[in-house]
Amino acid sequence: MKEVQDYYFKKARKEGYPARSVYKLEEAQQKHGLLKKGDTVLDLGCQPGSWSMYAAQAVGPQGLVVGVDLNFGQINPKGHSARFAFLHGDIMTSEVLERVRAVCPEFAVIISDMAPRTTGNKWADQQHSLGLSRRVLEIAQEMLRPGGNFYCKVFEGEDFKAFVDEVRPHFNLTRIVKPKSSRPESREVFVLGMGLRK
Ligand SMILES: C[S@@+](CC[C@H](N)C(=O)[O-])C[C@H]1O[C@@H](n2cnc3c(N)ncnc32)[C@H](O)[C@@H]1O
């Protein structure tokens, strides 16, 4: 298991990404093609920036990536990438959403790798994670264009199935994704929604 972690860590470093988490998005992209050239992408919880960098490259120079995070940091998309805008703030507040809207009112794809600061209390951490995921779904209902895609991290646990049931009616296709690059002992999984119904 340690070797697998080292493998993704080293691979990320070699490929110029700040975090190994990039492969959790890459695997979904390779299998489901959620990002297309020219897309507008909202990356919630974007620091230190691997997903934004990957998305910016996938959507190319005609696309746009808007990243939001509680933390500051430097994100440098690679050459031939989309335009990129970073907004500092908490996605639970409406003030941040107003600033997102001012940059781009509607998105083709919303991705979220947000995780709460874990406390060691499994139940509390899972509820906090679900709160973030439900907020991402709410934002998707407001800001995702019809036919748009959604990819959101959530911790498995008590109310996980209820959350998937909340996501399902909004999309033409819903999948639960456990990427190979996700630590096997981690309770994180990703809920993928393709084709927003409005
Ligand atoms: C696992 S990291 C994301 C890694 C990123 N996808 C990458 O590939 O570099 C989770 C991020 O979510 C952010 N986050 C957690 N809660 C948030 C909130 N309420 N609003 C905005 N960002 C939040 C954290 O600050 C943290 O940077």
The ligand as an SDF file (V2000), in Angstrom:
LIG
                    3D

 27 29  0  0  0  0  0  0  0  0999 V2000
   -8.0670   17.7780   -0.5300 C   0  0  0  0  0  0  0  0  0  0  0  0
   -7.9210   19.5040   -0.7350 S   0  0  0  0  0  0  0  0  0  0  0  0
   -8.2030   19.7330   -2.4440 C   0  0  0  0  0  0  0  0  0  0  0  0
   -7.0420   19.2970   -3.3120 C   0  0  0  0  0  0  0  0  0  0  0  0
   -7.1880   19.7620   -4.7460 C   0  0  0  0  0  0  0  0  0  0  0  0
   -8.3090   19.0870   -5.4120 N   0  0  0  0  0  0  0  0  0  0  0  0
   -5.9330   19.4840   -5.5450 C   0  0  0  0  0  0  0  0  0  0  0  0
   -5.9720   18.5490   -6.3660 O   0  0  0  0  0  0  0  0  0  0  0  0
   -4.9370   20.1730   -5.3680 O   0  0  0  0  0  0  0  0  0  0  0  0
   -9.4130   20.0880   -0.0260 C   0  0  0  0  0  0  0  0  0  0  0  0
   -9.5410   21.6050   -0.0060 C   0  0  0  0  0  0  0  0  0  0  0  0
  -10.8900   21.9500    0.3340 O   0  0  0  0  0  0  0  0  0  0  0  0
  -10.8590   23.2150    0.9590 C   0  0  0  0  0  0  0  0  0  0  0  0
  -12.1130   23.4720    1.6480 N   0  0  0  0  0  0  0  0  0  0  0  0
  -12.6700   22.7620    2.6770 C   0  0  0  0  0  0  0  0  0  0  0  0
  -13.8160   23.3420    3.0790 N   0  0  0  0  0  0  0  0  0  0  0  0
  -14.0040   24.4400    2.2800 C   0  0  0  0  0  0  0  0  0  0  0  0
  -15.0200   25.4540    2.2100 C   0  0  0  0  0  0  0  0  0  0  0  0
  -16.0520   25.4410    3.0540 N   0  0  0  0  0  0  0  0  0  0  0  0
  -14.9050   26.4360    1.2810 N   0  0  0  0  0  0  0  0  0  0  0  0
  -13.8370   26.4360    0.4300 C   0  0  0  0  0  0  0  0  0  0  0  0
  -12.8440   25.5130    0.4510 N   0  0  0  0  0  0  0  0  0  0  0  0
  -12.9250   24.5300    1.3630 C   0  0  0  0  0  0  0  0  0  0  0  0
   -9.6460   23.1030    1.8810 C   0  0  0  0  0  0  0  0  0  0  0  0
   -9.1820   24.3890    2.2600 O   0  0  0  0  0  0  0  0  0  0  0  0
   -8.6500   22.3170    1.0250 C   0  0  0  0  0  0  0  0  0  0  0  0
   -7.7330   23.1620    0.3690 O   0  0  0  0  0  0  0  0  0  0  0  0
  1  2  1  0
  2  3  1  0
  2 10  1  0
  3  4  1  0
  4  5  1  0
  5  6  1  0
  5  7  1  0
  7  8  2  0
  7  9  1  0
 10 11  1  0
 11 12  1  0
 11 26  1  0
 12 13  1  0
 13 14  1  0
 13 24  1  0
 14 15  1  0
 14 23  1  0
 15 16  2  0
 16 17  1  0
 17 18  1  0
 17 23  2  0
 18 19  1  0
 18 20  2  0
 20 21  1  0
 21 22  2  0
 22 23  1  0
 24 25  1  0
 24 26  1  0
 26 27  1  0
M  CHG  2   2   1   9  -1
M  END
$$$$
